[in-house]
Amino acid sequence: MPVQSRRGFAYKSSRSPYSKPKPQRKPHGRGQYINPERFVKVATAATAEEYEAKHLFADFALDTRLQQNISQKGYITPTPIQDQTIALGLAGKDVIGIASTGTGKTAAFALPILNRLMSDTTSKALVVAPTRELAQQIEAECRDMGKGGGFTGALLLGGMAYGPQLRDLRAKPRIVIGTPGRIKDHIEQGTLRLDQFNIVVLDEVDRMLDMGFVADVRLLLEQLAPERQSFYFSATMDTRVNNLIRTFSPDAEMVTVKASDTSDNVHQDVVRFGGKTEKQEKLHDILIHPDTEKAIIFEATQRSVERLEKDLQTRGFNVAAIHGGKSQAQRARALKSFKDNQVKILVATDVAARGLDVADISHVINYTQPQTYDDYVHRVGRAGRAGRIGYALTFVES
């Protein structure tokens, strides 16, 4: 039975849920105050002509096995971050890439790394990501592009059994992908040594620092081979990120492909509400609107994610949820059901959704405001991909 509106559609009703934001008090807790005006931006259609690539994938001096795998995936023209980064990576340069989620940055570092692993059998690579989901996505893409490369890898994630990881490490992998905490655990247990790893990637450096991994990241970098090639990717470049990178790679070349903080093809607006009941009803109306094809809803805590998931299920919605308190198997099942369109609504915390790569999300809904504007930028980056118009709606209390 289809879900019915309890007050009529919100988008086209005479009483729109979107209205001009009013100044708000600074929130309690550790979050910074964000002027609601920053949540409002009219989308403009993206145009493919904005960037003219200097290369085709066929132009890069890649191993024939890589070229074949790329061709089978249908890749012809690189994205801006790929176009500018791959050439630097192949030349052996240290690279800083400032790019948002969904810009193709995984291939931007994976192709130079895989090419070197195929051409130099003494090289080893370490790829570090802030969350399990992002690490898994990187591993899957590297495995796909590196087919036939003749080397093994290991995926080291917290929340997963040690046995398979130890087995993979005993096989002497030449590419290790994982999260900072679990990589550190293996180092401390003596099951992983990094002194022979001469390539490193830190993906989403800003988020790793936000999550408190700065000491772990420094430890990993200090244990790598002194002569190494480094790739750093971040959606933002603040003082903390810059200081960390420049400490270890002072001569790294920077590639920036962001034209603005948030995507131009994401329509951003606020949804005003006067109390808990009105907030629930307005979310209900947004979710039943025909334009809401696929939505990710952000909540602040594990408990609030669970509450909202149950409330939406009670209202008849098919919902999945992810947060740090769920097991890796539970999170993987929820993400797969969302990616496969078995469910069209995903409720998540910022940490759990970090690096989520789903191309067809129409709506990002900030049911709870983000702690920082950088968090907002990361959330919004999940909508409006592949040139589509997306929507980012932030709930703001009157």
Sequence and secondary structure as in RCSB ss.txt:
>XXXX:A:sequence
MPVQSRRGFAYKSSRSPYSKPKPQRKPHGRGQYINPERFVKVATAATAEEYEAKHLFADFALDTRLQQNISQKGY
ITPTPIQDQTIALGLAGKDVIGIASTGTGKTAAFALPILNRLMSDTTSKALVVAPTRELAQQIEAECRDMGKGGG
FTGALLLGGMAYGPQLRDLRAKPRIVIGTPGRIKDHIEQGTLRLDQFNIVVLDEVDRMLDMGFVADVRLLLEQLA
PERQSFYFSATMDTRVNNLIRTFSPDAEMVTVKASDTSDNVHQDVVRFGGKTEKQEKLHDILIHPDTEKAIIFEA
TQRSVERLEKDLQTRGFNVAAIHGGKSQAQRARALKSFKDNQVKILVATDVAARGLDVADISHVINYTQPQTYDD
YVHRVGRAGRAGRIGYALTFVES
>XXXX:A:secstr
     SS  SSSSSS S          SSS     GGGG B      GGG   S  GGGS   HHHHHHHHHTT 
 S  HHHHHHHHHHHTT  EEEE  TTSSHHHHHHHHHHHHHHH TT  EEEE SSHHHHHHHHHHHHHHTTT S
  EEEE TTS HHHHHHHHHT  SEEEE HHHHHHHHHTTS   TT  EEEEESHHHHHHTT HHHHHHHHHHS 
SS EEEEEES   HHHHHHHHHH TT EEEE  SSSS TTEEEEEEEESSHHHHHHHHHHHHHSTT SSEEEE S
SHHHHHHHHHHHHHTT  EEEE TTS HHHHHHHHHHHHTTS SEEEE HHHHTT   TT  EEEESS  SSHHH
HHHHHTTSS TT  EEEEEEEE 
